[in-house]
Amino acid sequence: MTNAGESMQEVGPEEANELIAGGAFLLDVREPNEWEGGHAAEAHHIPLGELEGRVEEVPKGVTIVCVCRGGGRSARAAAALAGVGHQTINLAGGMRGWHEAGLPMVTDDGTPATVV
């Protein structure tokens, strides 16, 4: 996967949440320990370092909202996916922004969610 070389479209957490509710695919590219700390219930987890080898798990034909902790890694993921034909948006502020906006987070083991 290569960088699309275009300016990256970004949305804030509230708009991202609306896109997800409307059918967008939320791709969380954080590391496993970050994911375990807390994530959006609708998120699909593929760490950035594994994305190239797992790109077939990302659906075509829907908007992909990419998220990490603060927005940097997800911007790289969004650019890489755009470079192979996906329609992508970066979640500005990442999971920190999501959490600060009061949007729901879950953990796989039911413990209180936080941004790691």
C-alpha positions as a Python dict, from the first residue, in 0.01 Angstrom:
ca = {
    (1, 'M'): (0, 0, 0),
    (2, 'T'): (125, 345, -79),
    (3, 'N'): (32, 693, 35),
    (4, 'A'): (-245, 845, -172),
    (5, 'G'): (-65, 1179, -179),
    (6, 'E'): (-390, 1370, -138),
    (7, 'S'): (-505, 1591, 144),
    (8, 'M'): (-670, 1376, 406),
    (9, 'Q'): (-1034, 1431, 491),
    (10, 'E'): (-1088, 1448, 867),
    (11, 'V'): (-1395, 1459, 1087),
    (12, 'G'): (-1444, 1513, 1457),
    (13, 'P'): (-1576, 1245, 1690),
    (14, 'E'): (-1943, 1347, 1674),
    (15, 'E'): (-1947, 1348, 1294),
    (16, 'A'): (-1755, 1019, 1287),
    (17, 'N'): (-2014, 868, 1520),
    (18, 'E'): (-2291, 981, 1282),
    (19, 'L'): (-2107, 829, 984),
    (20, 'I'): (-2067, 500, 1170),
    (21, 'A'): (-2436, 500, 1263),
    (22, 'G'): (-2505, 547, 891),
    (23, 'G'): (-2300, 244, 788),
    (24, 'A'): (-1938, 358, 778),
    (25, 'F'): (-1674, 102, 885),
    (26, 'L'): (-1473, 212, 1190),
    (27, 'L'): (-1116, 84, 1168),
    (28, 'D'): (-909, 108, 1487),
    (29, 'V'): (-537, 81, 1403),
    (30, 'R'): (-401, 103, 1759),
    (31, 'E'): (-182, -160, 1921),
    (32, 'P'): (-346, -451, 2106),
    (33, 'N'): (-283, -304, 2454),
    (34, 'E'): (-450, 22, 2347),
    (35, 'W'): (-749, -167, 2206),
    (36, 'E'): (-782, -369, 2528),
    (37, 'G'): (-796, -46, 2732),
    (38, 'G'): (-1110, 65, 2551),
    (39, 'H'): (-1257, 111, 2204),
    (40, 'A'): (-1576, 204, 2028),
    (41, 'A'): (-1817, -89, 2025),
    (42, 'E'): (-1853, -69, 1645),
    (43, 'A'): (-1477, -70, 1580),
    (44, 'H'): (-1285, -334, 1389),
    (45, 'H'): (-929, -382, 1512),
    (46, 'I'): (-635, -412, 1274),
    (47, 'P'): (-310, -267, 1416),
    (48, 'L'): (-135, -33, 1171),
    (49, 'G'): (165, -266, 1144),
    (50, 'E'): (-64, -548, 1027),
    (51, 'L'): (-282, -346, 791),
    (52, 'E'): (-98, -419, 468),
    (53, 'G'): (-122, -795, 526),
    (54, 'R'): (-486, -776, 635),
    (55, 'V'): (-620, -517, 389),
    (56, 'E'): (-867, -773, 250),
    (57, 'E'): (-1053, -749, 584),
    (58, 'V'): (-1140, -385, 507),
    (59, 'P'): (-1461, -369, 303),
    (60, 'K'): (-1473, -189, -30),
    (61, 'G'): (-1764, 32, -124),
    (62, 'V'): (-1822, 187, 219),
    (63, 'T'): (-1661, 482, 392),
    (64, 'I'): (-1375, 377, 620),
    (65, 'V'): (-1329, 592, 931),
    (66, 'C'): (-977, 534, 1065),
    (67, 'V'): (-893, 593, 1431),
    (68, 'C'): (-590, 563, 1658),
    (69, 'R'): (-510, 730, 1990),
    (70, 'G'): (-448, 1083, 1862),
    (71, 'G'): (-490, 1083, 1485),
    (72, 'G'): (-139, 1034, 1344),
    (73, 'R'): (-132, 660, 1281),
    (74, 'S'): (-491, 662, 1158),
    (75, 'A'): (-403, 936, 907),
    (76, 'R'): (-131, 708, 770),
    (77, 'A'): (-376, 417, 755),
    (78, 'A'): (-638, 630, 581),
    (79, 'A'): (-386, 750, 324),
    (80, 'A'): (-262, 397, 259),
    (81, 'L'): (-615, 262, 218),
    (82, 'A'): (-710, 552, -9),
    (83, 'G'): (-408, 459, -219),
    (84, 'V'): (-562, 118, -290),
    (85, 'G'): (-908, 249, -370),
    (86, 'H'): (-1088, 285, -38),
    (87, 'Q'): (-1295, 591, 54),
    (88, 'T'): (-1134, 697, 383),
    (89, 'I'): (-1173, 959, 654),
    (90, 'N'): (-944, 1019, 950),
    (91, 'L'): (-1098, 1069, 1294),
    (92, 'A'): (-929, 1390, 1410),
    (93, 'G'): (-823, 1368, 1773),
    (94, 'G'): (-847, 990, 1770),
    (95, 'M'): (-983, 795, 2064),
    (96, 'R'): (-875, 1075, 2297),
    (97, 'G'): (-1118, 1306, 2118),
    (98, 'W'): (-1384, 1033, 2111),
    (99, 'H'): (-1354, 986, 2487),
    (100, 'E'): (-1348, 1362, 2557),
    (101, 'A'): (-1666, 1399, 2351),
    (102, 'G'): (-1836, 1154, 2587),
    (103, 'L'): (-1896, 893, 2320),
    (104, 'P'): (-1932, 533, 2439),
    (105, 'M'): (-1637, 301, 2478),
    (106, 'V'): (-1624, -67, 2571),
    (107, 'T'): (-1370, -330, 2665),
    (108, 'D'): (-1374, -695, 2566),
    (109, 'D'): (-1360, -805, 2931),
    (110, 'G'): (-1622, -563, 3066),
    (111, 'T'): (-1381, -351, 3273),
    (112, 'P'): (-1420, 29, 3262),
    (113, 'A'): (-1287, 167, 2932),
    (114, 'T'): (-1011, 425, 2907),
    (115, 'V'): (-777, 559, 2640),
    (116, 'V'): (-435, 395, 2679),
}
